[in-house]
Amino acid sequence: MGHVLSDDMLDIQKMARKFADAKIRPISKEWDLKGETPVKIYQEAADLGYTSIDIPEEFGGAGLGAMANALVAEEFARGDAGFSVTIQSSNLALKPVLLAGTEEQKRFASEVVVSGGMAAFCLTEPNAGSDAASIKTKAVKQGGEYVITGRKCFITNAPHAQFYIVFAKTDMDAGTRGISAFLVERGLPGLSVGKHEDKMGIRLSTTADVILEDVHVPEDHLLGKEGRGFHLAMQTLDRTRLDCAAAALGIAQRALDLSVEYAKTRVTFGKPIAGLQAIQFMLADMDIRCQTARSLIYQCAQMIDADSVDGKMNSIAKAYVSEAAMQNALDAVQIFSGYGYSREYEVEKLMRDAKIFMIFEGTNQIQRVVIAGHLLK
Ligand code: COS
């Protein structure tokens, strides 16, 4: 597939693979058991520019765009999907700032992410996941401030974030048009982080509630216009679902690579299982999924870089690739059989890591709602 990439993109891919092989995969198992983010390695990745690939040069990033970022997300996920998600979640929180923020907000938030600080996108609530419009967190204007109260849940990077993008209702009766977005800095009185979720997979990424109890935020921390927060969230997800797909591809490809290697060495009935058509067909199907996924991701990335974002295509990529990753991980466990079910082998972790990609950044059912919405409008 390399031939569709420019030499610059191939170089980025190669360097990211090298970093993943040398720095991420070797620590993956230990940190998966701990269920924590290896902050030191994250900082090393930031120092090498991997957290700021898609941040414009004027704000201190590399300005390399969506394609380069997707390549890094895939390669890092081949090392460890949770680590890749940690970086992409900072990008997810930065995206609405870059889309709608003031010059000062863009400068502040970019500087945090470029220098290795993390950020968190806070939309989901205990009773508002897929139905994002029904959030209950509210922001009441008082003089020159907003006072924010509410609870966000399943927030990636919450324990480490330097800033939070919080979606809250500024008008409880205006539906989606009553939602606004705020840039909330860590350390403000009333803001706290709940218990760290003990997750099934992507355990190198940390997830927790964000609790806001009368948090006073200066009015210039409103992001974009009042009442446009829901639109901003949707515009953000229209772009970032691609990064989610790219990380899922890392899992799908890793499952295939490990399966090919194992099939050539595992002997049954006197010969390697790679000689059995039952195994060959599984490997071929796994590769069909990887190559189809990659084509889809490259197409979506090219469109974003050409300033022609297509939310439907990014939803297709997110749904297809996450399902491909899940199926490839399941097939890898099947090929490894009993060994695949053992924690000693990496494939069981791939299976645990893959599942969340069908759930977060909009469940795959929601992606289908979005796709059908485009078809029927
Ligand atoms: N870009 C810009 N605006 C959009 C948009 C998009 N992609 N999608 C919807 N909107 C706008 C609509 O145009 C409409 O605006 P107006 O009020 O100005 O007409 C408004 O948003 C409401 O749209 P709609 O009625 O379609 O909203 P719904 O409440 O029906 O929700 C879905 C639509 C289900 C698509 C949305 O709630 C969603 O994406 N949910 C999943 C959220 C999610 O991904 N959560 C994961 C957590 S973040 S990691």
Residues whose N, C-alpha, C, O or C-beta is under 5 A from the ligand:
A	BS01	COS	L123 T124 G129 S130 D131 A132 A133 T176 H231 M234 Q235 D238 G311 E361 G362 I366
